[in-house]
Amino acid sequence: MSSKTKIVVLRMKEIIYTGIFVGLAILLVTLCLIMFRPKKDTAGSEAASYIPGVYSASLNLGNQDVNVQVAVDANRISSVFLVPLSEAVTTMYPLMQPTLDELADQIVTTQSLENLTYSSQSRYTSAALLKAIQTALDKAKIQ
C-alpha cells in the first residue's frame, strides 16, 4: 500500500500577503463601482422656475451701455436681445449682434447656459454676453 500523502506547508508571510492583496482587490472593485455608477440627472429633471417677465443686465462697452434683456415664461427662456444697439455700438463692436443671435438661438433651444458653442473669434464677446445673460436670469429665478 502506497499512500501518497501530500503535506502543504504555508508560511504565515504568504497568507498575510494574500489577504492584503485580496482586501485591496475588493476595495478597488468597490471604488470602481461607486465612481462609475450612473448618476441620477437632477439638473435635467427639474425645470428652472422663473417669474414671468423681461429682465435686463447692463453691459458696459467702453463709454456705451448696452442692456441685455432676457424674456422668460414661468419655466422657460423665451428670448434674449440687446437694447439699445446704436450705430456707435454696431460700428465699434461688429461681433456683438451676430454673437448674441448665435447664443440666443442655442439658449432658447437648450434652455441652459451650459455647453454652448461659439467661434474662437468671438470668445471674449461671448463670455461678456453670457455673464450678462446669467445676471439677468438670476434676477428672474424664483428664490
Number of C-alpha atoms within 10 A of each C-alpha: 3 4 5 6 6 6 6 6 6 8 8 9 9 10 10 11 11 12 12 12 11 12 11 12 12 12 12 12 11 11 11 11 11 11 10 8 8 8 8 8 8 8 8 9 8 9 12 15 16 19 17 17 12 18 20 23 21 17 17 11 12 8 7 12 14 18 19 24 20 24 18 22 15 16 15 19 24 18 16 22 17 20 12 12 16 11 9 10 19 12 10 11 12 11 15 19 16 11 18 19 15 15 20 23 13 18 21 16 12 14 16 15 16 10 9 13 11 15 9 8 10 14 13 10 16 22 12 16 22 20 15 20 25 17 17 22 23 14 15 23 15 12 8
